[in-house]
Amino acid sequence: MGGDERAVRLQPGLLAIALLGFTVAPYTVDGTNRIAITGLIGWLGWATWIVAYGVTLNL
């Protein structure tokens, strides 16, 4: 049980670090510098769509 509680406590910290990394790191798209949060939002959108599609197929 103790291990499960520790894992739950670590997840918000890891998420914060991941979000900070994505927002700080710039990347280049079509020769212009963009903030990586745009890419993160795009990936989250695709992930949500794929999960929803998978759930729909399983129903």
C-alpha positions as CSV (number, residue, x, y, z in Angstrom):
1,M,0.0,0.0,0.0
2,G,2.8,2.4,0.8
3,G,4.3,2.1,-2.7
4,D,0.9,3.0,-4.3
5,E,0.6,6.2,-2.2
6,R,4.1,7.2,-3.1
7,A,3.4,6.7,-6.8
8,V,0.3,8.8,-6.6
9,R,2.3,11.6,-4.9
10,L,5.0,11.6,-7.6
11,Q,2.6,11.9,-10.6
12,P,1.6,15.6,-10.1
13,G,5.3,16.5,-9.7
14,L,6.3,14.6,-12.9
15,L,3.4,16.2,-14.8
16,A,4.5,19.6,-13.6
17,I,8.1,18.9,-14.8
18,A,6.9,17.6,-18.1
19,L,4.7,20.7,-18.7
20,L,7.5,23.0,-17.7
21,G,9.8,21.2,-20.1
22,F,7.3,21.5,-22.9
23,T,6.5,25.2,-22.3
24,V,10.2,26.2,-22.0
25,A,11.6,24.4,-24.9
26,P,11.1,26.2,-28.2
27,Y,10.9,24.3,-31.5
28,T,10.9,25.2,-35.1
29,V,7.9,24.7,-37.4
30,D,8.0,26.1,-40.9
31,G,11.0,28.2,-40.1
32,T,9.4,30.0,-37.2
33,N,10.0,29.5,-33.5
34,R,7.0,28.4,-31.6
35,I,6.4,27.5,-28.0
36,A,6.2,23.8,-27.5
37,I,3.0,24.0,-25.5
38,T,1.3,24.2,-28.9
39,G,2.8,20.8,-29.8
40,L,1.7,19.4,-26.4
41,I,-1.9,20.5,-27.0
42,G,-1.8,18.9,-30.4
43,W,-0.5,15.6,-29.0
44,L,-3.1,15.7,-26.2
45,G,-5.8,16.3,-28.8
46,W,-4.6,13.3,-30.9
47,A,-4.3,11.1,-27.8
48,T,-7.8,12.0,-26.7
49,W,-9.2,11.3,-30.2
50,I,-7.5,7.9,-30.4
51,V,-8.7,6.9,-26.9
52,A,-12.2,8.0,-27.7
53,Y,-12.1,6.1,-31.0
54,G,-10.8,3.0,-29.3
55,V,-13.5,3.1,-26.7
56,T,-16.1,3.5,-29.4
57,L,-14.8,0.5,-31.3
58,N,-14.9,-1.6,-28.1
59,L,-18.5,-0.8,-27.4
